[in-house]
Amino acid sequence: MRFAAIADIHGNHLALEAVLADIRAEGIEEIVNLGDFFSGPLEAGRTADLLMPLGLTSVRGNHDRYLIEQDPASMHRSDAAAYRQLTPSHLDWLRSLPFDTIYRGEAYLCHATPRNDNLYWLESVSPEGLVFLKPIEAIEALAEGIDLPLILCGHSHIPRAVRLSDGRLIVNPGSVGCPGYDDVLPYYHKVEAGHPLASYAILEKTTAGWICQFRTVAYDHMAMSALADERGRADWASALAAGWVR
């Protein structure tokens, strides 16, 4: 059993196209999608048109929820920019997606954590804005009750794998389309990949259990950086150009 996991596309259709091509080149036919598909100043509509016909097993992210729950007038500018590009059918598709799901009886899928779509599962943030790996006890507490060998989440945009004490594996595949951002909660912090490449993961069930392979894929990231800059988002332009938020 071998499949790919993608997350946090954030409207970057060029990155998504490159990742899908790489997955095909690896001979993988099955993909799961962990949410936050459209939010951002890029190409939400084009991303939706590319993504929806694929029929991937998908869960809804926090930004996907904002797009269907919030008044457009009160949305954060990244959500508002995406919302203006989405059609009623795109939004209906978001409404149809679950908060979490189980894939092929082997993997639990959610965007962030099982009970909160806006909480890092594997990372903590210090009051000084440092992002670091949570203690294993805190990670395991969030996994309580999930009796599956593989757990997949996104949200933090950081590729990471954590093996729990009972052998379960938690994997975040990283971000397809957004290699850097800043946030004010729980404290102001930045998440920066340090590179502009698109990230995803390949999961494989072996005789030794589940293993993962993190992959990075080159694409025309400067075209997306230029688009973000054109639309007045210097923060996105910087992250897309180099993986750093400036």
N, C-alpha and C positions, 0 to 999 in steps of 0.2 A: 504494500500500500504506500503510495507516494503521491503527494499533492503539494500545491503552492499556496501560500498565504500572503495576501496583500492588505495594506491598511493605509489610511490617511493620504488619499490621493489629492484631496483639496483642489480639485478643478484643474489639475495639471495634465491635460490630455496627452501632451507629447511624452511625458514620463510614463504615463499609463501605456501608451502604444509601445514604447520601448520595452517595458517590463513584460507585457503580453507576448511580444516577439521572443524575448529571452526564454520565457516559460515554454513556448512552443518548441524552441530550439533544444530545450532540455528533454523533450519528449513527454511533457506533463500535460495531461488533459483536464485535470480537475483543479479548481481554484476556489478558495474561500476568501471572503472580503469582509474586513473587520470595521468598516465604517469611516465616517468623515470623508465623504466622496467629493463634495462640491464646494464647500466654503472657501472663499478667497477671492482675490481680484483677477483671476486668470480666466479660464474657459469652462465655466460650470455647465453650460448647455451642451457644448461639444463633448465634454466628459460624460454627461448623462446619456447622450445619444450613442456613445461608444460602449458604455458600461451596461446599460439596461438589457440590450438584446442578448448578452452573454448568458443570462440566466444563472449567475453565480449564487451559491449559498452565501447570503449576506446578512449582516446585522447592522442596526442603525447606531450611528455615533452621536455624541452630544451635539455637534454642529448640525447634523442631519435633523435632530429633534428640534433645534432652534428654528430651522427653516420651516417646519410645519406647525410649530406651537406659538411662536412669537409674532407680534404685530410687526410688519416690515418697517414701520416708522421707528420702532425702538430697537431694531437689530443692531448688533455690532457691525462695523463697516465691512468686514470680510463676509459675514453672512448676508448683509444687504446687497453687496455686489453680486454674490452668487444668486440670490433670490430673483434679482431683476432679469437674469438669463434663463431661469427655469420656467417650463411650461406647466400647466395643470397636470398633465400626464406624468411629468417628472416628479412633481410633489405627491401625486397619488402613489407612485411607486415607493417613495420614502415612507409614506403612511402605512404601506403594506408590510414593511420589514419589521422583524421582531427585535426586541431588546437583546435577546441572546438566543442561542440555539445549540443543538447537538449535531455534529457532523459524523455520519456513518457509524454511529454508536461508539466512537473512539475519542472524539475531541469536543470539548466545550468551547464555544465561541462567544465572546462579548467584545465590546469596544474598549472598555476601561476596566471595570470590576463587575462582579455579579449583581451588585445592588446600587451602584452609582456610576453613571456614564461619564462623570467628570472628575474622577479620582485616579491618580496614578497607582497601578497595582504594584509595580516593581521598584518604583523610585519614591524617594522623599525629597522635600525641599526645605532647606534650612532658612531661618530668618535672614541670613546673609545672602540668600539666593543661590546657594550651592545645590545642585541636583546630584543625588547619590543613591546607591543601591540600598533599599530598605533592609532591615534585619530579617532574617529568614522567618522568625516567629511572626512578624507582621504580615509577611507575604502568605504564609501558611494559614493564618487566621482568615484571610479573605478567600482562601480556597476551601474552607470548611464546607462539607456537604457535597462537593463535586467529586463523584466517584468515577472519574474517567482518567485514563493514563496521560492524556494530552490536553493542555489548556492553552488557548490562544487569545491574546488581547492586543490592542494597539494603544492609541491615545497619546503616549509620551513621545512618539516618533523615534525612540531609541531602540535599535536592534539589541535584543537581550534574551538570554535563555537562563532559566533558574531550575535546577533539579531539586524538588522537595525531598524531605527526609524519607518519605514513603515511596519514592521513585517516580512520582508524577513529574511531568515536565511542563513548565510554563514558558511560552515563547511569545515575544513581541517581534514582528518581522521588520520593524522600522517603518519609515514613511516612503511611499512611492513618490509623492510630489512636493513635499515641503520639508527641506532639510534644516530648517531653523525657524524659530519663532520666540517671542517673549510673551509672558503672561503675568498677571498681578496676583493670582491666587495659587497656593495659600499665602505666598509672599512673592514679591517681584523676582522673576528669574528668567533666564534664557535657556533654551534647549538648542544646541548647535551641533550638527553632524561633523562640521569641519571639512566637508566636501560637498559638491553639488550633485552627486550621483543619486539615482533612484534606488531605493532599497526594497527588498522583499525576502521571503524565506521559503525554502523547500523543506518539507517534513517527510520523513520516511520511517516506516515501521520495520524494524530489523529483529533478528533473533535476540538482540540485547535490549530491545525496547525502542522507543521513539528517539530519533536523533534529528537534528536540524542543520541546515546549511544556509548561512546568510549570503545573499548575493547583492552586488551593486551593479548598476547598469548605466552606461553613458547614454546621453541623449542631447538634444540641442537645448541645453539649459539656459544658454544666453538669450535665446529667443523668448523664453518665458520670463527671464529677468528683465529684458527690455520691455515686455508687455506690462509687467508689474510697475516698472518705473514710469511708463507712459500713463498709467492709471493712478499715479500719485502715491504709490506704496513703496517708498524707499526701503523699508524694512524687508519686505518680500523680495525686492530686487537684489538686495545684498545677500540674503539667504540663498536665493536661487543661483546667484552668480558664483558663490564660493562656500556656502554652508555656514556662514557666520552672520549674525544679526548686527548691523551697524547703523 
